[in-house]
């Protein structure tokens, strides 16, 4: 009888302790899970989508699109310095650029298409989504004559093939679109640059801000003057541009007005004098005596005026210093 009572008391005590033991184990398990969750690193934030809109019906994430595109941000462009547009586009994938003649009138095409004629026969250049010229292969008037790289460029977008020929004229090869800053970031900057071993001085500036709760503005540009990177004997670079825009935002959209004033001139260096000897398999390229191919030019302030036709198709004599005037 005593043994039976002891067994009953033992069973009752164990039954009362079991829920407490289970509750304690549960707390330890929850604590362990909390510690494990705390030890695990937080999942990395998903990168912001890069919306690409050039040559498309609707802006899309570049990683979620089957088109062949490239984009270069304005801050990355400024790392190159105040370079000509052709030098900047040479860094973008899929583009073939033949530069060296000067600020403009360079040749552009995309991978797989020839450099036919001059300019950009198979590509359209745009500024803020609008074509700069309807045709890119006009004789001695390539599209880049009317485009400049400065602080006002927020990004350069290029699309190669694909939908480019559908959403732009004369663009079976692709589109190059220069997108302007629009004053989202308030404040401004100014930069003065000068050539180290050549005569050129340049001032770049821009400023953006708000005119009200739903209105913002932006203005920027540059001015430069000097002989340039080659010895030409006169002031070849002189002029600049001013670009501005004002944006009024509404619920679900906006209205924006653009302004651009370009008055710039620069020399055209071609043709060059070069001596080529050797064979077709092993040509030897070197300068003539008294002419350094790397720094000299066939231009001179002592050359006579250029006889040509003006915009009204009338004969006119222009001094050699006029150069490429846009």
PyMOL commands that set and color helices and strands:
alter all, ss='L'
color gray80, all
select helices_A, chain A and resi 2-39+62-64+74-78+85-89+143-146+164-167+320-322
alter helices_A, ss='H'
color red, helices_A
select strands_A, chain A and resi 51-52+60-61+68-73+95-98+107-110+123-127+130-131+153-160+174-180+187-194+199-210+215-228+237-250+253-266+275-278+283-286+306-309+315-318+324-325
alter strands_A, ss='S'
color yellow, strands_A
deselect
rebuild
show_as cartoon
